[in-house]
C-alpha cells in the first residue's frame, strides 16, 4: 500500500460523511420549494392529510390549510401500511388530485414514493419526493431519489440510529441531489403512551454534524391529536427547521391515521404557538448553524 492509498484510508476514517457533513460545506443548506425556503430564517410548516382519499376530501383540506397560510401540502397517494388489508392509497389517481391541488390553490406538493416503480410518477407530479420511514434503508430507492431533480424529504427509520439516518442521506447526495430535508418522526421504544418516541435530541445532534435542514413530524410520533401541538412546540424549541403535520376535516372518517389528525382549528392554534416560539429561538438556530 503506497502513501496516497494510506492517506485516502485515513481521510475516510476521519470524515465518514463525505457530502452531508460540515467538512464539505461551510454554510447550512437551504432547500427551496417554490417560494418556500426550508432551513432558512423562517420556520416552515407542511400540512395535509395522511392519505388522499377522494377528490372532495383532498380539495376540502387543501382549501382549509391554504386559508391558514400554509404553502406546502402533504398527502399520500401511495401508502405502505402494516396490514395488507388497510387502505393502500389511490396511486396515480391520487397524484393527479394532488396536482389539481397545486393548480387550484398554488400549494406545493409533498408526497411519498414507496418503490422504484412509483418514483417516476411521484417525481412527475410532486414538488418534493418523500422517502418514508419504512424505506430509509431501501438503498436502491435512495439512489434513485438522488438522481431526481426534485427535493427529497427523508424520514428517519423507526429503529434507525443517527449514523444510519445520516448515511441514508449520503446515498441521495452521492447521486447528485443536494436538496435533502431530514425528518425526525419518532422511533420505536418500550414506551406505549405514544405511538412512537419523539427523539428531539436528534435535532441539535444533526445540526452538529450536518449542513442539511431537519424538520419534525409530531403526528406520527404522537399517534394522538391531543399530543401533537405540545410536541410541535417542543420541536421548535429544539431548533427544528419545520413541522409536518396531518390535518383532516373529518378525522373520525379518515381512512388512514385519523386519531392523530388535527382539525383546522387545532392547526390554526398550532401555527400561532409555534410561530411565537420560533420568534424567540429561530434566529439563534440560524446563527449557530452558519
NORVEN-V867086 format. One record per run of one state. SS is the DSSP state (alpha for helix, beta for strand, coil for the rest). FROM is the first residue (numbers start at 1). LEN is the number of residues. If there is no record, write none. Layout:
# NORVEN-V867086
ss from len
SS FROM LEN
SS FROM LEN
This chain:
# NORVEN-V867086
ss from len
coil 1 2
alpha 3 12
coil 15 6
beta 21 1
coil 22 9
beta 31 3
coil 34 2
beta 36 3
coil 39 5
beta 44 5
coil 49 2
beta 51 1
coil 52 3
alpha 55 13
coil 68 4
beta 72 3
coil 75 1
beta 76 1
coil 77 15
alpha 92 14
coil 106 2
beta 108 5
coil 113 3
alpha 116 10
coil 126 2
beta 128 4
coil 132 1
alpha 133 3
coil 136 3
alpha 139 9
coil 148 3
beta 151 5
coil 156 6
alpha 162 12
coil 174 6
beta 180 5
coil 185 2
beta 187 1
coil 188 9
beta 197 1
coil 198 3
alpha 201 9
beta 210 1
coil 211 2
beta 213 4
coil 217 1
alpha 218 5
coil 223 2
alpha 225 14
coil 239 3
beta 242 6
coil 248 3
alpha 251 3
coil 254 4
alpha 258 3
coil 261 1
beta 262 1
coil 263 1
alpha 264 26
coil 290 1
